[in-house]
Amino acid sequence: MEFCRLDRNAVDELATLEALCFTLPWSKEQLANAFGLPHFAAFGLRAPLRKGSGTGDDAPLAAYLSVYHNPDELEILNLAVAPAWRGRGHGSRLLRLVLRMAAKMGIGRAVLEVRSGNTPALALYTGQGFVQVGRRRGYYRDSGEDALVLEDSEAGILAAIRGKIPVIAVPDLIEPRPELLSRCRARCDSLLDVIRYIA
Ligand SMILES: CC(C)(COP(=O)(O)OP(=O)(O)OC[C@H]1O[C@@H](n2cnc3c(N)ncnc32)[C@H](O)[C@@H]1OP(=O)(O)O)[C@@H](O)C(=O)NCCC(=O)NCCS
């Protein structure tokens, strides 16, 4: 699996993945608008086309995660793994990779909302150190389900850094050399800038 940053060229495949994974999926238009926002970013895991082969932009998107980010906080918007790729650790791996990048940026807090009945997602998030900090009653308009607000504070994010991170195809994105990181920090003021800079 190759970890990648996604841009607006991925809108069609993201809309397909959204429709497969959510009862209230983001439309192509919503996704395209989001890519126009400076604080929005999306990341994916692409599957190799054949066993042992490399990946590229035309490799199928197995998973994606979108965020809003600011210097203090990462808001996880959506995490989706294509049904055929579920249960193999890809969702947790993608989350860990993004938390790790955020931690390297000095972002100390991650938050998200999840349906109270979404057992797989709750297991994934709590397994990564997220804890419940709130509940929004009747939040989801389709089912009336509550939203649970989960947070991963600095301790959790730092634990993700210390955790075992899988080998991926863009080493500098994961293990930026210290001198590169400090240059990044001096020149970039957003997560997206840093990713652009070190990718
Ligand atoms: C939730 C979702 C992202 C999980 O992705 P995944 O790649 O299958 O998850 P992982 O394989 O990384 O599993 C991580 C943990 O979640 C739990 N989990 C995953 N699927 C589960 C299931 N069907 N039932 C119970 N727990 C489950 C397991 O505890 C697992 O931990 P383990 O490694 O100790 O077994 C995926 O099911 C999905 O895309 N669902 C639809 C979209 C969605 O609900 N997104 C989250 C809301 S934003």
The ligand as a Gaussian input file, in Angstrom:
#p B3LYP/6-31G(d) Opt

LIG

0 1
 C      -14.332000       1.918000      10.337000
 C      -13.385000       1.485000       9.212000
 C      -12.657000       2.736000       8.701000
 C      -12.364000       0.479000       9.780000
 O      -11.366000       0.245000       8.819000
 P      -10.510000      -1.130000       8.811000
 O       -9.378000      -0.945000       7.892000
 O      -11.427000      -2.268000       8.544000
 O      -10.043000      -1.203000      10.330000
 P       -8.747000      -1.956000      10.867000
 O       -8.579000      -3.242000      10.112000
 O       -7.623000      -0.997000      10.891000
 O       -9.224000      -2.314000      12.338000
 C       -8.868000      -1.499000      13.443000
 C       -9.610000      -1.987000      14.668000
 O      -10.994000      -1.719000      14.505000
 C      -11.761000      -2.820000      14.971000
 N      -12.658000      -3.271000      13.930000
 C      -12.511000      -3.190000      12.599000
 N      -13.595000      -3.696000      11.984000
 C      -14.423000      -4.105000      12.961000
 C      -15.717000      -4.708000      12.959000
 N      -16.373000      -4.965000      11.806000
 N      -16.303000      -4.959000      14.149000
 C      -15.670000      -4.695000      15.321000
 N      -14.444000      -4.106000      15.374000
 C      -13.844000      -3.837000      14.206000
 C      -10.824000      -3.863000      15.445000
 O      -10.808000      -3.754000      16.854000
 C       -9.489000      -3.480000      14.911000
 O       -8.529000      -3.696000      15.894000
 P       -7.628000      -5.039000      15.900000
 O       -6.547000      -4.774000      14.887000
 O       -7.140000      -5.067000      17.288000
 O       -8.505000      -6.166000      15.509000
 C      -14.154000       0.795000       8.047000
 O      -14.966000      -0.225000       8.595000
 C      -15.024000       1.729000       7.235000
 O      -14.579000       2.329000       6.255000
 N      -16.313000       1.847000       7.615000
 C      -17.256000       2.704000       6.887000
 C      -16.949000       4.169000       7.042000
 C      -16.904000       4.587000       8.496000
 O      -17.754000       4.229000       9.291000
 N      -15.875000       5.413000       8.829000
 C      -15.650000       5.889000      10.179000
 C      -16.473000       7.048000      10.508000
 S      -15.716000       8.586000      10.086000

